[in-house]
Amino acid sequence: MASLDSFACRRHLDVGDTRYNYFSLPDAASQLGDIARLPHSLKILLENLLRWEDGKSVTAEDIRALAGWIAERSVEREIQYRPARVLMQDFTGVPAVVDLAAMRDAVARAGGDARRINPISPVDLVIDHSVMVDHFGTPDAFAANVEIEMQRNGERYAFLRWGQQAFDNFRVVPPGTGICHQVNLEYLARTVWSSLRDGEHWAYPDTLVGTDSHTTMINGLGVLGWGVGGIEAEAAMLGQPVSMLIPEVVGMRLTGRLREGITATDLVLRVTQMLRSHGVVGKFVEFYGDGLAELPLADRATIANMAPEYGATCGFFPVDAITLDYLRLSGRPAQTVELVEAYCKAQGLWREDGQEPLFSASLELDLGSVEASLAGPKRPQDRVLLGEVRQAFEHFVGLQLKPTGKEEGRLESEGGGGVAVGNADQVRGVEYCQDGQTWRLEDGAVVIAAITSCTNTSNPSVMMAAGLVAQKALEKGLQRKPWVKSSLAPGSKVVTEYLEAAGLADSLDRLGFDLVGYGCTTCIGNSGPLPAAIEKAVQSADLTVASVLSGNRNFEGRVHPLVKTNWLASPPLVVAYALAGTVRIDLTRDPLGHGSDGQPVYLRDLWPSQQEVAAAVAKVDSEMFRRQYADVFRGDQTWRDIQIPQSQVYDWQADSTYIRNPPFFDEIAGQPPRVSDVRNARILALLGDSVTTDHISPAGNIKLGSPAADYLQRHGVEPQDFNSYGSRRGNHEVMMRGTFANIRIRNEMLDGEEGGLTRHVPSGEKMAIYDAAMRYQNEGTPLLIFAGKEYGTGSSRDWAAKGTRLLGVKAVIAESFERIHRSNLVGMGVLPLQFTGGETRRGIGLTGDEVIAISGLEGVELRPGMPLFLEILRPDGSQSRHELLCRIDTLNEVEYFKAGGILHYVLRQLISG
């Protein structure tokens, strides 16, 4: 809390029987100038600075700079932001707790008190990323998947249970409860936070950072939060501020209302396309306009959730009466709701009709113009109208077929191969047998249909719509196609309860959408295996098949290694595509199938009216939330029976393949390495545009024959027990072998061949990237990565930076970086550098055979945004020199980089202090 109050704005607010202290924005404005039209999101940052002013990390000049944003709509100033709390999920949470345990080890080795390593800010970790869809389509699928989950992850879960008792301010929501963002929305968040300090109650905005990109979902509830890397989150929980530049804020005015039959999913895909096209990377987006009055809270949360997909730091919705209605519906205490209303109105954080904040730039969307859409086949921003999905699929696989005129019904391929000339009714396919019947599987077949992910399963309207489509389909006599692996994985148990209350759960079950777990499942890549006959058929004919999921991520190789096209859709459309069984269909015109009466059944015959959806949504009540969250941290008996040591320092097991003591802090007692130029470096990989953190550090399948698989097998792990990369993030040996191991990554050093391969230079041998990196390390050769635009887009995956460092990469040179990954690279002591003047890796003719130097680091004071130089020596002896932009963006990041990384910086301070 602030030790200074330069603007004399400390006040109190009485709510019920409680008096709350707070820092008043309107009173601060008497000295700062009119801030009434400052975006709500920046008002929250301004309050944060007022509350934490200490003359060092936060100064009066910082506060004036933020208040002065309103004049220029952009301020180049670094500020130190302290969120109220931290949210984690288990994939990113396990390595964070591993790091904390390793830091305790380091402090103990240095003779200090290990308990000094302890979260200062409250931390909630929700176990939601580990359940896989091994079983589906049966009433016992949920129980079977949970049993397997506990068997696979017992060691990880025991480690988290240890952390729960070893660390203060650290709570764990056990597996089988829900997805972290939905649990946050429905239970953890308060919109206005309060705490007791020195006997006094304080009120302030609920703010957080999370170790998952979709932390932004909570912006729909008026809570300012966004995803950071686990590295940055660990520093935040240990008391370090989040260093950031005052952001630009793009306003998006919403007007009108959605038309009949249009869902929140359709809306968010349109918003994503518009904002991605506009360019909002590194910026805040704030929604305003009278159309907000037409958006239920769940729709706002859906839009906020996909801020990473449209590229923004966050997508913020201000607090209004709809916020209060949701807080009441979800069972929040009356005192919390009263405090939210009183505080937000007192602070000017309440949305008023006709309010027009000032923004860096603005866009406008008439909700009435939104059309039914999907996104695919491999990026969430690639919106495709429902009636154009077939064409988009065929274009992707080179099937753009047209009549040749040679023979009626005869088609030929345009657009780069895919399927040979053939009959329109006989696209490429293969017959397979299952359960005694023979079926034909073709290109475009939907082999996965998953109602999954926090984005949509948090929204009762689209979930009820899915149930209604299923109910009407059964009434018509339709069933899902036999090759479709269907699943339902809600983000909380509340969803199951309200589907049952509306009488729709049974219909989903009868179509094969039985409950498979409460977690991310397919959206994170935990789709599980396809039935053996399906996998064999896909592989035998090299078919291009599809998944349709109600998620937010459809990057290459993420959902399933054999599924090359992946489509994001609303839950009711997921059901529809399961009925159709193919994406080679126009659902606006073609029948889904034929009913029991032999008549064609169209999507319009099944689609529920707004009145039907509203009637079902009315079944949702507060008691459902209160029941399901009454004892949310307790877990089931299996969780409670996990045996854990009662120790403050973790007892590392030498034979563990899940939890290992990482090498990051081995040399922490010595002086940090001197920042120096990089000399005689080699290129480990030349990568293209939109390389995601999924490409850099995959979360899903561990491929047999890969370096990670070889390591596990050498340690006695059978292939069926490999689990996933995400579940192995507590083991650096697995994760460094998995770095750049995505089956769809393309290294231009090998002419774009797919897979985590490279060419060792100068030997010319082709090998796995990990194997080449180890050979280079043995040779004492530093390494570089070159890439195109948007390097590191996607999930806030700390292992994409940790693995890069452990492979010996000193710098990544790209045309542009995704915000979180750039920060993570700095946080791990890897230098992010950006081409300038329009230069690219291709423009300067890189092949991977060059010897590279990075100069300009020695003999000068490292500073944000300084120019550095790329010096290239080619095999023919020619040389060239190119200027690069150092993407260490803030003064704090300079200190972190000089210390070898952000955790090294914190740990050195604790040891020396």
TIVEXFI-235310 format. One line per field, with one value per residue (C-alpha): residue number from 0; residue in one letter; x, y, z. Coordinates in steps of 0.25 Angstrom, whole numbers. Layout:
! residues N
i [NUM:...]
aa [A:...]
px [X:...]
py [Y:...]
pz [Z:...]
//
This chain:
! residues 913
i [0:1:2:3:4:5:6:7:8:9:10:11:12:13:14:15:16:17:18:19:20:21:22:23:24:25:26:27:28:29:30:31:32:33:34:35:36:37:38:39:40:41:42:43:44:45:46:47:48:49:50:51:52:53:54:55:56:57:58:59:60:61:62:63:64:65:66:67:68:69:70:71:72:73:74:75:76:77:78:79:80:81:82:83:84:85:86:87:88:89:90:91:92:93:94:95:96:97:98:99:100:101:102:103:104:105:106:107:108:109:110:111:112:113:114:115:116:117:118:119:120:121:122:123:124:125:126:127:128:129:130:131:132:133:134:135:136:137:138:139:140:141:142:143:144:145:146:147:148:149:150:151:152:153:154:155:156:157:158:159:160:161:162:163:164:165:166:167:168:169:170:171:172:173:174:175:176:177:178:179:180:181:182:183:184:185:186:187:188:189:190:191:192:193:194:195:196:197:198:199:200:201:202:203:204:205:206:207:208:209:210:211:212:213:214:215:216:217:218:219:220:221:222:223:224:225:226:227:228:229:230:231:232:233:234:235:236:237:238:239:240:241:242:243:244:245:246:247:248:249:250:251:252:253:254:255:256:257:258:259:260:261:262:263:264:265:266:267:268:269:270:271:272:273:274:275:276:277:278:279:280:281:282:283:284:285:286:287:288:289:290:291:292:293:294:295:296:297:298:299:300:301:302:303:304:305:306:307:308:309:310:311:312:313:314:315:316:317:318:319:320:321:322:323:324:325:326:327:328:329:330:331:332:333:334:335:336:337:338:339:340:341:342:343:344:345:346:347:348:349:350:351:352:353:354:355:356:357:358:359:360:361:362:363:364:365:366:367:368:369:370:371:372:373:374:375:376:377:378:379:380:381:382:383:384:385:386:387:388:389:390:391:392:393:394:395:396:397:398:399:400:401:402:403:404:405:406:407:408:409:410:411:412:413:414:415:416:417:418:419:420:421:422:423:424:425:426:427:428:429:430:431:432:433:434:435:436:437:438:439:440:441:442:443:444:445:446:447:448:449:450:451:452:453:454:455:456:457:458:459:460:461:462:463:464:465:466:467:468:469:470:471:472:473:474:475:476:477:478:479:480:481:482:483:484:485:486:487:488:489:490:491:492:493:494:495:496:497:498:499:500:501:502:503:504:505:506:507:508:509:510:511:512:513:514:515:516:517:518:519:520:521:522:523:524:525:526:527:528:529:530:531:532:533:534:535:536:537:538:539:540:541:542:543:544:545:546:547:548:549:550:551:552:553:554:555:556:557:558:559:560:561:562:563:564:565:566:567:568:569:570:571:572:573:574:575:576:577:578:579:580:581:582:583:584:585:586:587:588:589:590:591:592:593:594:595:596:597:598:599:600:601:602:603:604:605:606:607:608:609:610:611:612:613:614:615:616:617:618:619:620:621:622:623:624:625:626:627:628:629:630:631:632:633:634:635:636:637:638:639:640:641:642:643:644:645:646:647:648:649:650:651:652:653:654:655:656:657:658:659:660:661:662:663:664:665:666:667:668:669:670:671:672:673:674:675:676:677:678:679:680:681:682:683:684:685:686:687:688:689:690:691:692:693:694:695:696:697:698:699:700:701:702:703:704:705:706:707:708:709:710:711:712:713:714:715:716:717:718:719:720:721:722:723:724:725:726:727:728:729:730:731:732:733:734:735:736:737:738:739:740:741:742:743:744:745:746:747:748:749:750:751:752:753:754:755:756:757:758:759:760:761:762:763:764:765:766:767:768:769:770:771:772:773:774:775:776:777:778:779:780:781:782:783:784:785:786:787:788:789:790:791:792:793:794:795:796:797:798:799:800:801:802:803:804:805:806:807:808:809:810:811:812:813:814:815:816:817:818:819:820:821:822:823:824:825:826:827:828:829:830:831:832:833:834:835:836:837:838:839:840:841:842:843:844:845:846:847:848:849:850:851:852:853:854:855:856:857:858:859:860:861:862:863:864:865:866:867:868:869:870:871:872:873:874:875:876:877:878:879:880:881:882:883:884:885:886:887:888:889:890:891:892:893:894:895:896:897:898:899:900:901:902:903:904:905:906:907:908:909:910:911:912]
aa [M:A:S:L:D:S:F:A:C:R:R:H:L:D:V:G:D:T:R:Y:N:Y:F:S:L:P:D:A:A:S:Q:L:G:D:I:A:R:L:P:H:S:L:K:I:L:L:E:N:L:L:R:W:E:D:G:K:S:V:T:A:E:D:I:R:A:L:A:G:W:I:A:E:R:S:V:E:R:E:I:Q:Y:R:P:A:R:V:L:M:Q:D:F:T:G:V:P:A:V:V:D:L:A:A:M:R:D:A:V:A:R:A:G:G:D:A:R:R:I:N:P:I:S:P:V:D:L:V:I:D:H:S:V:M:V:D:H:F:G:T:P:D:A:F:A:A:N:V:E:I:E:M:Q:R:N:G:E:R:Y:A:F:L:R:W:G:Q:Q:A:F:D:N:F:R:V:V:P:P:G:T:G:I:C:H:Q:V:N:L:E:Y:L:A:R:T:V:W:S:S:L:R:D:G:E:H:W:A:Y:P:D:T:L:V:G:T:D:S:H:T:T:M:I:N:G:L:G:V:L:G:W:G:V:G:G:I:E:A:E:A:A:M:L:G:Q:P:V:S:M:L:I:P:E:V:V:G:M:R:L:T:G:R:L:R:E:G:I:T:A:T:D:L:V:L:R:V:T:Q:M:L:R:S:H:G:V:V:G:K:F:V:E:F:Y:G:D:G:L:A:E:L:P:L:A:D:R:A:T:I:A:N:M:A:P:E:Y:G:A:T:C:G:F:F:P:V:D:A:I:T:L:D:Y:L:R:L:S:G:R:P:A:Q:T:V:E:L:V:E:A:Y:C:K:A:Q:G:L:W:R:E:D:G:Q:E:P:L:F:S:A:S:L:E:L:D:L:G:S:V:E:A:S:L:A:G:P:K:R:P:Q:D:R:V:L:L:G:E:V:R:Q:A:F:E:H:F:V:G:L:Q:L:K:P:T:G:K:E:E:G:R:L:E:S:E:G:G:G:G:V:A:V:G:N:A:D:Q:V:R:G:V:E:Y:C:Q:D:G:Q:T:W:R:L:E:D:G:A:V:V:I:A:A:I:T:S:C:T:N:T:S:N:P:S:V:M:M:A:A:G:L:V:A:Q:K:A:L:E:K:G:L:Q:R:K:P:W:V:K:S:S:L:A:P:G:S:K:V:V:T:E:Y:L:E:A:A:G:L:A:D:S:L:D:R:L:G:F:D:L:V:G:Y:G:C:T:T:C:I:G:N:S:G:P:L:P:A:A:I:E:K:A:V:Q:S:A:D:L:T:V:A:S:V:L:S:G:N:R:N:F:E:G:R:V:H:P:L:V:K:T:N:W:L:A:S:P:P:L:V:V:A:Y:A:L:A:G:T:V:R:I:D:L:T:R:D:P:L:G:H:G:S:D:G:Q:P:V:Y:L:R:D:L:W:P:S:Q:Q:E:V:A:A:A:V:A:K:V:D:S:E:M:F:R:R:Q:Y:A:D:V:F:R:G:D:Q:T:W:R:D:I:Q:I:P:Q:S:Q:V:Y:D:W:Q:A:D:S:T:Y:I:R:N:P:P:F:F:D:E:I:A:G:Q:P:P:R:V:S:D:V:R:N:A:R:I:L:A:L:L:G:D:S:V:T:T:D:H:I:S:P:A:G:N:I:K:L:G:S:P:A:A:D:Y:L:Q:R:H:G:V:E:P:Q:D:F:N:S:Y:G:S:R:R:G:N:H:E:V:M:M:R:G:T:F:A:N:I:R:I:R:N:E:M:L:D:G:E:E:G:G:L:T:R:H:V:P:S:G:E:K:M:A:I:Y:D:A:A:M:R:Y:Q:N:E:G:T:P:L:L:I:F:A:G:K:E:Y:G:T:G:S:S:R:D:W:A:A:K:G:T:R:L:L:G:V:K:A:V:I:A:E:S:F:E:R:I:H:R:S:N:L:V:G:M:G:V:L:P:L:Q:F:T:G:G:E:T:R:R:G:I:G:L:T:G:D:E:V:I:A:I:S:G:L:E:G:V:E:L:R:P:G:M:P:L:F:L:E:I:L:R:P:D:G:S:Q:S:R:H:E:L:L:C:R:I:D:T:L:N:E:V:E:Y:F:K:A:G:G:I:L:H:Y:V:L:R:Q:L:I:S:G]
px [0:5:14:11:-2:3:-11:-18:-28:-30:-44:-54:-67:-78:-84:-94:-87:-73:-64:-54:-42:-39:-32:-42:-40:-50:-42:-29:-34:-35:-20:-18:-28:-41:-40:-55:-53:-41:-44:-49:-37:-28:-35:-32:-18:-18:-24:-13:-2:-9:-10:4:11:24:33:42:35:23:25:16:21:16:3:2:7:-4:-15:-9:-11:-25:-18:-10:-16:-3:9:22:25:28:19:20:6:3:-9:-17:-16:-10:-18:-11:-15:-8:0:6:5:13:26:23:22:35:42:38:42:56:57:55:66:75:72:75:88:92:89:76:62:55:42:45:41:26:15:12:0:-12:-10:-21:-17:-29:-25:-32:-23:-20:-32:-32:-43:-39:-54:-66:-80:-83:-90:-77:-68:-66:-63:-53:-46:-44:-39:-28:-25:-22:-13:-6:-4:-3:11:8:-4:4:14:3:-3:11:11:-3:2:17:13:5:-6:-7:-20:-22:-36:-35:-37:-51:-56:-56:-47:-39:-45:-60:-57:-51:-63:-73:-67:-53:-54:-61:-60:-56:-46:-45:-34:-31:-18:-14:-28:-34:-42:-38:-46:-39:-42:-41:-29:-20:-10:-11:-2:-12:-15:-30:-29:-35:-49:-51:-50:-65:-68:-61:-48:-35:-27:-18:-9:6:16:18:32:26:14:24:31:18:14:27:25:31:22:18:27:19:17:5:-4:-11:-26:-35:-49:-60:-74:-85:-98:-112:-114:-112:-122:-130:-121:-108:-99:-89:-79:-83:-81:-67:-62:-66:-60:-47:-46:-48:-39:-28:-29:-28:-16:-17:-5:0:-12:-24:-38:-49:-64:-74:-87:-102:-101:-94:-108:-112:-101:-103:-90:-88:-87:-77:-69:-68:-63:-53:-48:-43:-34:-22:-28:-31:-17:-20:-14:-29:-43:-50:-64:-68:-77:-92:-105:-103:-90:-98:-108:-98:-91:-105:-108:-95:-97:-88:-90:-100:-88:-79:-90:-93:-78:-77:-88:-84:-69:-71:-81:-72:-60:-66:-64:-79:-84:-94:-103:-97:-84:-73:-58:-47:-38:-25:-34:-48:-56:-71:-79:-94:-98:-109:-99:-93:-95:-93:-79:-68:-53:-42:-36:-24:-25:-36:-36:-39:-54:-62:-77:-85:-89:-75:-68:-68:-61:-51:-48:-47:-38:-29:-26:-26:-39:-45:-52:-59:-66:-56:-66:-60:-70:-83:-80:-65:-56:-42:-33:-28:-19:-7:-11:-18:-27:-26:-36:-48:-63:-71:-78:-65:-55:-43:-47:-45:-54:-52:-59:-64:-73:-76:-81:-74:-73:-66:-57:-54:-47:-54:-60:-62:-55:-55:-67:-65:-73:-61:-53:-56:-60:-73:-77:-77:-89:-103:-109:-100:-100:-115:-116:-107:-116:-128:-122:-119:-133:-139:-130:-134:-149:-146:-139:-124:-112:-97:-89:-81:-67:-70:-63:-72:-70:-76:-66:-72:-64:-72:-81:-92:-93:-97:-107:-114:-114:-121:-131:-135:-137:-126:-114:-121:-122:-108:-104:-113:-105:-92:-89:-87:-79:-65:-59:-58:-46:-40:-39:-40:-37:-23:-20:-25:-35:-29:-27:-37:-43:-33:-40:-42:-27:-23:-33:-28:-13:-15:-21:-14:-28:-30:-40:-46:-50:-61:-59:-65:-52:-42:-30:-29:-14:-7:-4:-12:-25:-19:-7:-16:-26:-21:-33:-39:-51:-56:-71:-83:-87:-100:-92:-83:-95:-99:-86:-86:-100:-94:-81:-74:-69:-71:-86:-93:-102:-110:-115:-111:-119:-111:-118:-131:-141:-148:-159:-149:-150:-138:-135:-128:-121:-133:-142:-133:-129:-136:-143:-138:-151:-147:-133:-138:-148:-136:-127:-137:-135:-121:-122:-113:-114:-107:-95:-95:-97:-85:-76:-79:-67:-59:-45:-48:-48:-52:-47:-36:-31:-31:-25:-12:0:9:22:20:33:37:47:43:49:52:52:63:55:43:39:29:36:51:59:62:76:73:78:90:100:91:102:112:112:102:109:114:105:113:113:109:120:122:107:100:85:77:64:59:44:32:21:11:20:12:16:9:20:31:26:15:5:-1:4:18:22:28:42:44:55:45:39:53:56:43:45:60:54:44:31:23:17:3:8:15:3:5:16:7:6:21:25:31:42:52:58:45:42:55:54:40:44:42:37:23:20:15:26:34:49:53:67:60:52:40:39:30:34:44:57:69:82:95:105:116:114:101:94:79:74:65:66:69:80:86:86:93:104:105:106:117:124:123:114:104:91:80:66:61:46:36:24:16:26:21:6:-3:-3:5:14:27:33:34:44:50:53:59:69:72:75:86:79:85:75:62:62:48:40:30:27:15:14:15:26:35:34:36:49:54:50:59:71:69:70:58:62:54:57:56:55:46:57:54:61:58:61:75:76:78:80:85:99:104:113:106:110:101:109:106:104:118:124:111:99:88:75:61:60:74:80:88:95:94:107:107:118:114:120:126:133:123:119:107:103:88:82:73:64:66:52:56:45:46:56:52:54:68:71:64:73:86:83:81:65:54:54:69:68:58:66:79:71:66:79:87:76]
py [0:14:21:34:41:53:56:56:46:36:35:25:18:12:0:-8:-8:-7:5:4:13:16:25:34:37:49:55:53:59:73:73:64:70:65:50:47:42:34:19:11:2:13:18:5:6:21:16:5:16:25:13:9:22:21:31:20:9:19:34:46:48:34:37:51:44:34:45:53:41:48:59:51:37:31:33:27:24:11:9:-2:-9:-18:-27:-31:-46:-57:-68:-81:-94:-107:-107:-94:-95:-107:-101:-89:-97:-104:-91:-87:-100:-99:-84:-90:-100:-89:-80:-92:-95:-81:-82:-74:-76:-84:-79:-65:-71:-69:-63:-49:-47:-57:-69:-78:-90:-98:-112:-112:-115:-130:-138:-145:-150:-165:-169:-163:-166:-174:-171:-175:-167:-156:-166:-174:-161:-156:-169:-169:-154:-157:-169:-161:-149:-154:-149:-135:-134:-139:-128:-118:-123:-121:-107:-104:-107:-102:-88:-77:-70:-81:-89:-101:-104:-119:-127:-130:-116:-107:-98:-87:-75:-80:-83:-69:-63:-71:-71:-65:-51:-40:-28:-20:-26:-23:-27:-24:-17:-12:-13:-5:-9:-5:-6:-5:-11:-26:-28:-40:-46:-61:-71:-74:-65:-65:-59:-48:-54:-48:-34:-37:-35:-22:-28:-24:-36:-42:-53:-53:-64:-72:-66:-52:-57:-64:-50:-43:-53:-51:-36:-31:-21:-23:-14:-9:3:12:5:11:8:4:7:-2:4:-7:-3:-10:-24:-38:-44:-56:-69:-62:-66:-60:-69:-62:-49:-52:-57:-44:-36:-44:-42:-27:-25:-34:-26:-13:-17:-17:-25:-19:-10:-10:-11:-5:-8:4:9:6:-8:-12:-12:-23:-32:-42:-43:-57:-51:-40:-51:-59:-46:-43:-57:-57:-44:-53:-57:-42:-39:-29:-29:-29:-27:-19:-17:-6:-9:-6:-12:-25:-27:-27:-36:-46:-45:-48:-59:-66:-65:-55:-49:-37:-29:-31:-27:-14:-11:-12:-3:8:7:8:19:27:25:28:13:11:11:21:21:30:30:34:31:36:26:24:19:14:4:2:-11:-12:-24:-26:-28:-41:-54:-68:-72:-82:-79:-88:-96:-93:-79:-73:-60:-66:-64:-72:-70:-83:-84:-83:-94:-104:-95:-91:-105:-109:-97:-101:-115:-111:-117:-104:-113:-108:-115:-118:-119:-132:-141:-138:-138:-139:-129:-125:-119:-104:-98:-106:-121:-129:-138:-144:-142:-150:-151:-140:-151:-159:-150:-157:-167:-180:-191:-196:-206:-203:-211:-220:-210:-203:-188:-179:-168:-156:-143:-133:-143:-138:-148:-139:-131:-125:-115:-111:-99:-87:-78:-84:-94:-82:-76:-82:-77:-85:-97:-98:-96:-108:-116:-111:-115:-129:-130:-126:-135:-147:-144:-144:-157:-152:-157:-153:-160:-172:-167:-154:-154:-145:-140:-130:-123:-112:-101:-104:-113:-102:-105:-119:-115:-105:-114:-125:-115:-111:-125:-125:-133:-146:-141:-138:-151:-159:-152:-156:-143:-150:-142:-146:-136:-123:-116:-111:-125:-123:-108:-110:-122:-133:-139:-153:-163:-166:-179:-189:-191:-177:-174:-185:-180:-166:-170:-181:-170:-158:-152:-137:-138:-128:-125:-115:-110:-99:-94:-82:-89:-97:-96:-106:-119:-114:-122:-136:-139:-146:-135:-124:-115:-110:-101:-92:-92:-89:-101:-103:-103:-114:-122:-119:-123:-136:-139:-136:-143:-134:-120:-122:-117:-104:-104:-92:-100:-115:-125:-130:-144:-150:-153:-165:-161:-161:-146:-137:-130:-116:-108:-98:-109:-111:-97:-92:-78:-67:-70:-85:-82:-71:-81:-91:-80:-76:-89:-84:-80:-75:-88:-95:-87:-87:-102:-105:-95:-98:-106:-104:-106:-119:-128:-143:-154:-158:-144:-143:-157:-152:-154:-142:-139:-128:-120:-106:-111:-121:-135:-136:-151:-155:-165:-155:-153:-142:-133:-129:-119:-109:-104:-89:-86:-95:-83:-73:-71:-65:-52:-51:-53:-40:-35:-37:-38:-51:-56:-68:-72:-82:-82:-93:-90:-81:-80:-73:-64:-67:-77:-79:-84:-97:-98:-94:-103:-112:-116:-128:-141:-147:-153:-167:-166:-151:-147:-146:-160:-166:-160:-165:-179:-179:-176:-187:-180:-188:-180:-181:-174:-162:-153:-139:-129:-120:-130:-132:-117:-120:-127:-119:-131:-134:-120:-116:-128:-123:-109:-107:-121:-118:-128:-116:-106:-103:-100:-92:-98:-111:-105:-104:-119:-121:-126:-121:-123:-115:-116:-116:-107:-109:-124:-123:-134:-134:-136:-133:-118:-123:-132:-121:-112:-121:-124:-109:-107:-118:-110:-97:-90:-80:-81:-72:-73:-65:-63:-54:-47:-49:-59:-65:-63:-72:-77:-70:-82:-80:-93:-86:-77:-87:-97:-87:-83:-97:-101:-90:-79:-66:-57:-58:-49:-47:-37:-35:-42:-45:-38:-49:-57:-45:-42:-57:-57:-45:-52:-64:-56:-58:-45:-42:-34:-28:-25:-10:-3:-14:-24:-39:-52:-55:-41:-42:-56:-65:-80:-85:-87:-73:-70:-59:-48:-39:-26:-13:-19:-17:-4:3:4:-6:2:-1:0:2:-1:-14:-20:-33:-36:-48:-56:-65:-77:-70:-60:-48:-40:-31:-23:-19:-11:-18:-12:-17:-21:-20:-10:-5:-1:-12:-22:-17:-21:-34:-37:-33:-42:-54:-54:-48:-60:-59:-44:-47:-58:-50:-39:-49:-56:-43:-36]
pz [0:-3:7:0:-3:-12:-17:-4:-8:3:6:12:8:17:11:21:34:29:26:14:12:-3:-12:-19:-34:-34:-22:-29:-41:-34:-36:-48:-57:-63:-64:-66:-80:-78:-82:-70:-72:-70:-58:-51:-55:-49:-36:-35:-36:-26:-16:-18:-19:-11:-18:-24:-32:-33:-34:-34:-49:-53:-48:-55:-68:-67:-64:-76:-86:-88:-96:-105:-105:-104:-94:-95:-81:-73:-60:-49:-48:-36:-38:-26:-29:-38:-45:-50:-57:-55:-68:-65:-50:-48:-54:-46:-33:-38:-39:-26:-20:-27:-22:-8:-10:-15:-3:6:-1:1:16:16:21:10:15:10:-4:-2:-10:-5:-14:-13:-23:-28:-36:-43:-48:-62:-73:-70:-73:-86:-95:-94:-93:-99:-103:-91:-78:-70:-79:-68:-57:-66:-71:-56:-52:-63:-60:-46:-50:-60:-52:-38:-36:-41:-32:-20:-23:-24:-11:-5:-10:-4:10:8:3:9:0:-9:-12:-21:-27:-29:-42:-47:-43:-55:-64:-57:-65:-63:-48:-47:-54:-46:-32:-30:-35:-27:-37:-25:-16:-1:9:24:27:40:45:34:22:8:-5:-18:-32:-34:-43:-47:-56:-60:-66:-77:-89:-86:-73:-81:-79:-66:-73:-76:-61:-60:-55:-61:-64:-75:-77:-74:-75:-63:-61:-60:-51:-41:-40:-37:-27:-20:-19:-32:-40:-54:-62:-74:-83:-82:-93:-104:-103:-115:-113:-120:-120:-120:-125:-128:-124:-129:-139:-137:-138:-136:-124:-116:-123:-136:-130:-124:-137:-144:-133:-134:-149:-148:-137:-143:-156:-149:-141:-126:-122:-108:-107:-98:-104:-97:-101:-100:-106:-104:-110:-97:-91:-100:-97:-85:-76:-82:-96:-91:-84:-97:-105:-94:-94:-108:-106:-109:-122:-126:-121:-110:-96:-91:-96:-85:-81:-71:-59:-60:-55:-64:-56:-43:-48:-51:-38:-31:-40:-38:-23:-18:-4:-3:3:-9:-19:-10:-10:-25:-28:-17:-20:-35:-35:-25:-34:-48:-52:-54:-69:-72:-84:-95:-88:-98:-93:-101:-108:-116:-128:-129:-137:-138:-140:-142:-134:-144:-155:-149:-157:-154:-155:-152:-151:-158:-163:-154:-148:-139:-147:-160:-160:-170:-172:-169:-184:-188:-180:-191:-200:-190:-187:-201:-204:-192:-198:-212:-216:-222:-232:-245:-257:-268:-279:-283:-276:-268:-253:-255:-247:-247:-236:-236:-226:-223:-222:-212:-219:-233:-244:-240:-239:-231:-223:-221:-214:-207:-197:-191:-185:-171:-162:-148:-139:-150:-160:-172:-174:-183:-178:-187:-188:-179:-170:-156:-147:-134:-130:-116:-107:-99:-94:-85:-97:-99:-88:-79:-87:-83:-96:-105:-97:-96:-111:-113:-104:-111:-125:-119:-114:-128:-135:-127:-129:-144:-143:-146:-140:-140:-151:-146:-149:-140:-127:-119:-105:-95:-85:-78:-70:-57:-51:-51:-66:-63:-53:-62:-74:-65:-60:-74:-78:-89:-83:-87:-101:-102:-96:-106:-117:-111:-105:-91:-80:-82:-71:-66:-72:-85:-92:-107:-107:-101:-109:-99:-110:-107:-117:-129:-130:-135:-148:-151:-148:-158:-169:-168:-168:-179:-189:-183:-182:-178:-168:-158:-144:-140:-126:-117:-113:-116:-122:-135:-138:-146:-138:-126:-126:-131:-139:-150:-151:-161:-161:-149:-148:-136:-135:-125:-117:-125:-138:-132:-130:-145:-151:-142:-149:-163:-161:-171:-173:-188:-187:-187:-175:-180:-191:-190:-181:-169:-172:-173:-162:-158:-168:-179:-181:-181:-169:-170:-159:-159:-155:-142:-139:-126:-126:-116:-108:-106:-102:-92:-86:-84:-79:-68:-62:-57:-42:-31:-23:-34:-32:-17:-17:-27:-20:-6:-3:-16:-10:-3:-15:-16:-7:-17:-16:-1:0:-7:3:4:12:22:18:14:4:-6:-6:-21:-26:-35:-43:-46:-60:-56:-46:-47:-40:-52:-54:-55:-41:-40:-41:-34:-23:-33:-40:-52:-66:-72:-84:-96:-111:-118:-127:-136:-135:-143:-147:-141:-149:-159:-157:-164:-160:-148:-141:-129:-115:-119:-130:-120:-108:-112:-101:-107:-112:-110:-123:-123:-128:-123:-114:-103:-105:-106:-92:-86:-91:-86:-73:-73:-78:-88:-100:-94:-82:-89:-85:-92:-92:-84:-73:-73:-71:-57:-64:-72:-78:-86:-89:-95:-104:-107:-111:-126:-127:-132:-143:-152:-150:-163:-163:-175:-174:-179:-190:-180:-177:-166:-152:-141:-150:-154:-161:-153:-159:-164:-164:-172:-165:-163:-149:-138:-133:-119:-124:-132:-120:-111:-122:-123:-108:-108:-118:-111:-122:-118:-125:-132:-136:-148:-151:-158:-153:-140:-134:-121:-123:-116:-101:-90:-90:-81:-86:-100:-94:-84:-94:-104:-93:-89:-104:-104:-112:-109:-117:-125:-137:-143:-151:-139:-126:-118:-105:-95:-102:-104:-89:-86:-94:-86:-74:-77:-82:-97:-105:-114:-126:-137:-152:-156:-169:-175:-175:-173:-172:-186:-191:-186:-192:-180:-183:-169:-174:-169:-157:-149:-139:-131:-127:-120:-106:-100:-95:-94:-84:-88:-90:-95:-110:-113:-127:-129:-141:-148:-155:-165:-171:-182:-187:-200:-191:-193:-181:-178:-166:-162:-151:-141:-131:-117:-111:-97:-95:-81:-70:-61:-73:-74:-60:-61:-74:-67:-56:-65:-64:-55:-45:-44:-41:-30:-24:-24:-16:-6:-4:-3:6]
//
